[in-house]
Amino acid sequence: MRLTARLACSGEMQQPGGQLAPEDPCRTNNLRMDWAASFYDRQGSWTGLYVGDPDDYYQAQAARIARLAPSARTVLELAAGGGQAAAAAADQGHLVTAIELVDRAARNAERLAETRPDLTIIQADMYEVDLGGNRFDAVVYWDGFGLGSDADQIVLLKRITSWLQADGRLLLDAYTPWYWAAAAGQESVYGRAHSRYDFDARGCRMLDRWWHEDSGEDEAVEQSLRCYSPADLALLAGAAGLEVLAVEPGGAVDYDAGTYEPEVPLRSAMSYAAALAPAEH
Ligand SMILES: C[S@@+](CC[C@H](N)C(=O)[O-])C[C@H]1O[C@@H](n2cnc3c(N)ncnc32)[C@H](O)[C@@H]1O
């Protein structure tokens, strides 16, 4: 999503096709999560997305912590990519621990941490990492929630609950079904890498397929992310003992104009930031 926004902002977005892929209601799409390491490694190597410093986009991403979890000082960031948002959060006064799976991205995050004593990087799988009983004022998960099945999200949400202080907040970006259903068929080119969106309407998942010109589409990698309306996220969260407290709409790309609007109404947003807390019994 970040890349779609960046392509549109920079004018680098090219749309060679735009034709809609035929819908297959029986398509099951990859509910496993074992594609994640190779997908994000290759996407990162082709685009440079997870290498760099915290620019304005990441500063704005991190600034949501002060709005949605105003009393949070200690922050755990999951799936932190190149650590740019985590570094921005540290620059904004938070004490941040960031977890990231992929080498290339974790190395960039470690570089950013070298000059930031308030930023610690753990290269690990968030489904397996042992945080030794540490608890945080906020756990954040920007751009990437929805790997695997609903049952996988519930497992992760329960793990997150165990990492939160009693009055802690979980902040996450959820993808909206309406935006990604409409984006199916959109193609983009980034350098010599190509991508195409699709949508699994039955499973309510955005599909994002990438390939490089050298190897061709036969060697494509694909991410598959579950999309949740706020009402569906509330049901999912309830199953993990959490409740949704607030929702802040994100932005949207206008594919015809090739532009990105960072704040749009929820009904047309690519995603929204949700603030969750342990449900009161
Ligand atoms: C769409 S990227 C977003 C990165 C970052 N949050 C951002 O906004 O720039 C998703 C990230 O999740 C990471 N990831 C995927 N599965 C993971 C796991 N099981 N544990 C930790 N990180 C994971 C990927 O390596 C990738 O860096």
The ligand as a MOL file (V3000), in Angstrom:
LIG
                    3D

  0  0  0     0  0            999 V3000
M  V30 BEGIN CTAB
M  V30 COUNTS 27 29 0 0 0
M  V30 BEGIN ATOM
M  V30 1 C 3.7900 -4.2250 3.8320 0
M  V30 2 S 5.2980 -4.3830 4.7130 0 CHG=1
M  V30 3 C 5.1170 -3.0390 5.8430 0
M  V30 4 C 6.3720 -2.6480 6.5530 0
M  V30 5 C 6.2250 -1.4770 7.5360 0
M  V30 6 N 5.2470 -1.7850 8.5650 0
M  V30 7 C 5.8550 -0.2090 6.8090 0
M  V30 8 O 4.7450 0.3160 7.0130 0
M  V30 9 O 6.6870 0.2640 6.0090 0 CHG=-1
M  V30 10 C 4.9940 -5.8130 5.7500 0
M  V30 11 C 6.1850 -6.2090 6.5840 0
M  V30 12 O 5.7980 -7.2880 7.4340 0
M  V30 13 C 6.9270 -8.1240 7.6240 0
M  V30 14 N 6.4740 -9.4290 8.1350 0
M  V30 15 C 5.6870 -10.3190 7.5010 0
M  V30 16 N 5.4740 -11.3980 8.2730 0
M  V30 17 C 6.1250 -11.1880 9.4280 0
M  V30 18 C 6.2800 -11.9430 10.6310 0
M  V30 19 N 5.7110 -13.1420 10.7710 0
M  V30 20 N 7.0230 -11.4290 11.6390 0
M  V30 21 C 7.6070 -10.2010 11.4910 0
M  V30 22 N 7.5030 -9.4290 10.3760 0
M  V30 23 C 6.7700 -9.9180 9.3530 0
M  V30 24 C 7.5020 -8.1770 6.2370 0
M  V30 25 O 8.8100 -8.6840 6.1910 0
M  V30 26 C 7.3720 -6.7100 5.8050 0
M  V30 27 O 8.5230 -5.9770 6.1590 0
M  V30 END ATOM
M  V30 BEGIN BOND
M  V30 1 1 1 2
M  V30 2 1 2 3
M  V30 3 1 2 10
M  V30 4 1 3 4
M  V30 5 1 4 5
M  V30 6 1 5 6
M  V30 7 1 5 7
M  V30 8 2 7 8
M  V30 9 1 7 9
M  V30 10 1 10 11
M  V30 11 1 11 12
M  V30 12 1 11 26
M  V30 13 1 12 13
M  V30 14 1 13 14
M  V30 15 1 13 24
M  V30 16 1 14 15
M  V30 17 1 14 23
M  V30 18 2 15 16
M  V30 19 1 16 17
M  V30 20 1 17 18
M  V30 21 2 17 23
M  V30 22 1 18 19
M  V30 23 2 18 20
M  V30 24 1 20 21
M  V30 25 2 21 22
M  V30 26 1 22 23
M  V30 27 1 24 25
M  V30 28 1 24 26
M  V30 29 1 26 27
M  V30 END BOND
M  V30 END CTAB
M  END
